[in-house]
């Protein structure tokens, strides 16, 4: 999803939350028995284009996209994250 849309993110592979503490730099995961992505920290990655659908990350609490060139309309799925507190 995000890695397919943005070439700079393609260097990360495997599970973004495991093995802890070697998770991906731009992802924050919960500490639950089954970790889930709770934050996307993509500030300053030089991302361009529109946001792909990452609605499957339904545990997200924070999305930080500052200092990028994201364009297009705000995707509808962003309003459906039940725990989202900061965009």
C-alpha positions in Angstrom: 0.0 0.0 0.0 2.2 2.9 1.2 5.4 1.3 -0.1 3.9 0.6 -3.5 2.8 4.3 -3.8 6.1 5.9 -2.5 9.4 4.5 -3.8 11.4 5.9 -0.8 9.5 3.5 1.5 10.3 0.4 -0.5 13.5 -0.3 1.5 11.5 -1.7 4.4 10.1 -5.2 4.1 8.6 -7.9 6.3 6.5 -7.2 9.3 6.7 -3.5 10.3 6.2 -4.2 14.0 8.4 -7.3 14.5 10.9 -8.2 15.7 10.7 -5.5 18.4 12.7 -3.2 18.8 13.7 -3.4 15.1 10.5 -2.0 13.7 10.4 0.4 10.8 11.6 4.0 11.4 8.4 5.5 10.2 6.0 3.2 11.9 5.0 3.0 15.6 3.4 -0.2 16.8 1.3 -1.1 19.9 2.8 -3.3 22.6 -0.1 -5.7 22.5 0.5 -9.5 22.2 -0.3 -9.0 18.5 1.3 -5.6 17.7 -0.6 -3.3 15.4 0.4 -0.1 13.6 -0.7 2.9 15.7 1.2 5.7 14.1 2.7 6.7 10.7 5.5 9.2 11.1 6.3 10.3 7.5 7.5 13.8 8.2 10.0 15.1 5.6 10.2 11.9 3.4 9.6 14.0 0.2 6.4 12.1 -0.6 4.6 13.3 -3.7 1.2 12.3 -5.3 -2.0 11.3 -3.6 -2.5 9.0 -0.6 -3.1 5.4 -1.4 -5.7 3.4 0.5 -4.3 2.3 3.8 -7.7 1.8 5.5 -6.6 -1.7 6.7 -4.5 0.1 9.3 -7.6 0.6 11.4 -5.7 0.9 14.7 -4.0 4.2 13.7 -4.0 6.9 16.3 -1.6 9.3 14.6 -0.7 10.2 11.0 2.1 12.7 10.4 2.6 13.8 6.8 4.3 17.2 7.3 6.9 18.5 4.9 5.8 16.4 2.0 4.0 17.2 -1.3 0.9 15.1 -0.9 -1.9 16.2 -3.3 -5.4 15.4 -4.2 -8.5 15.2 -2.1 -8.6 13.9 1.4 -9.5 10.3 1.2 -12.8 9.3 2.7 -11.3 6.4 4.6 -9.4 8.8 6.9 -12.7 9.6 8.6 -13.3 5.9 9.4 -10.4 5.3 11.7 -12.0 4.7 15.2 -8.9 5.6 17.2 -7.4 8.5 15.1 -6.6 11.5 17.3 -4.0 13.4 15.3 -3.5 14.0 11.5 
